[in-house]
């Protein structure tokens, strides 16, 4: 399986569209989408997402029909409006992401753990039924 680079931040057409609008759109208002690493072991599909600064109770994980859904909310406890920011890149708000898993998994056996700012989701693989070889005769009519 080849590695696919995921980049949620750059879309040339969206960038062109935004540059044509007046007034300019504040880039900090774009949606927050967590990056993920997905890999397979012999027994499971593992998804890791760095969610530094978030609390486990602010993140929801679900798996249904081979699709992993991550949703959550980052909150700013004390927003101070009178600050004179030079740069403001830390985002807060809600996020939502659906990821198609690369192998069939046991939805009800999926487990997640949150450690050192990394959310690790382990989805045990479903046993694939063995296929029986069937010889089919081709009949000419």
C-alpha positions in Angstrom: 0.0 0.0 0.0 1.4 3.4 -1.0 1.6 6.4 1.3 -0.8 9.2 0.4 0.2 12.7 1.6 -2.7 14.6 3.0 -2.7 18.3 3.0 -5.9 20.0 4.2 -4.5 23.5 4.0 -3.8 24.1 0.3 -6.4 24.1 -2.5 -5.3 26.2 -5.4 -8.8 26.9 -6.6 -10.0 27.9 -3.1 -7.0 30.2 -2.8 -7.8 31.8 -6.1 -11.4 32.2 -5.2 -10.5 33.8 -1.9 -8.1 36.2 -3.5 -10.9 37.5 -5.8 -13.2 38.3 -2.9 -13.4 41.6 -1.1 -12.8 42.1 1.8 -10.0 39.5 2.3 -11.0 36.5 4.3 -9.2 36.0 7.6 -7.3 32.6 7.2 -7.6 31.9 10.9 -11.3 31.4 10.4 -10.8 28.2 8.3 -12.0 25.0 9.9 -9.6 23.0 12.0 -9.1 19.5 10.7 -6.8 17.2 12.7 -4.1 15.4 10.8 -3.9 11.6 11.1 -1.5 8.8 10.6 -3.0 5.4 9.6 -1.2 2.1 9.6 -1.9 -1.5 9.7 -0.5 -4.3 12.0 -1.2 -8.0 11.6 -4.3 -7.7 13.8 -5.5 -4.1 13.6 -5.8 -0.8 11.8 -4.3 2.0 13.9 -5.2 5.7 13.6 -3.2 8.3 15.4 -4.1 12.0 15.6 -2.1 14.7 17.5 -4.6 16.6 19.6 -2.3 18.6 21.9 -4.1 20.7 24.5 -7.4 18.9 24.2 -9.1 16.9 26.9 -10.3 13.4 26.2 -13.9 14.3 27.2 -14.0 16.9 24.4 -13.3 14.3 21.7 -15.8 11.7 20.3 -14.8 8.7 18.3 -17.1 6.3 16.4 -16.7 3.5 13.8 -19.5 2.4 11.6 -19.4 0.4 8.4 -15.7 0.8 8.0 -15.7 4.6 8.5 -14.0 6.2 11.5 -15.5 9.5 12.6 -13.6 12.0 14.8 -15.3 15.0 16.2 -14.6 17.4 19.0 -14.2 20.9 20.2 -11.2 22.9 21.3 -12.0 25.7 23.7 -10.3 28.9 24.8 -11.0 29.4 28.5 -10.0 33.1 28.5 -10.1 35.0 25.3 -8.7 38.5 25.7 -9.8 40.9 23.0 -7.5 43.8 23.9 -4.3 41.8 23.1 -2.2 43.2 20.2 -1.5 40.0 18.3 1.3 39.9 15.8 0.2 36.4 14.7 -2.7 34.3 15.8 -2.5 30.7 14.6 -3.9 28.7 17.5 -7.4 27.8 16.6 -10.4 26.9 18.7 -13.8 25.6 17.7 -15.3 22.4 16.5 -13.8 19.8 14.2 -15.3 16.8 12.3 -13.5 14.3 10.2 -14.5 11.0 8.5 -11.9 8.5 7.4 -12.5 5.4 5.4 -10.5 2.5 6.9 -8.4 0.5 4.6 -9.5 -2.9 5.9 -12.7 -4.4 7.3 -12.7 -4.0 11.1 -14.8 -5.1 14.1 -16.7 -1.9 14.9 -17.7 -2.9 18.4 -14.2 -3.9 19.4 -12.5 -0.6 18.6 -10.6 1.1 21.4 -9.1 4.5 21.8 -6.6 5.9 24.2 -5.3 9.5 24.8 -1.7 9.8 25.9 0.7 12.8 25.7 -1.6 14.7 23.3 -1.9 11.8 20.9 -5.2 10.1 20.3 -4.6 6.4 19.3 -7.5 4.4 17.9 -7.0 0.7 17.5 -9.6 -1.1 15.3 -9.2 -4.9 15.3 -9.4 -6.4 11.9 -12.4 -8.6 11.0 -11.5 -12.1 9.9 -12.0 -12.4 6.2 -14.0 -15.4 5.1 -12.0 -17.8 3.0 -13.0 -17.8 -0.6 -13.6 -21.1 -2.3 -12.3 -21.6 -5.7 -15.0 -22.5 -8.2 -14.2 -23.6 -11.7 -16.7 -22.2 -14.2 -17.2 -23.7 -17.6 -17.7 -21.3 -20.5 -20.3 -22.6 -22.9 -20.2 -21.4 -26.5 -23.6 -20.8 -28.0 
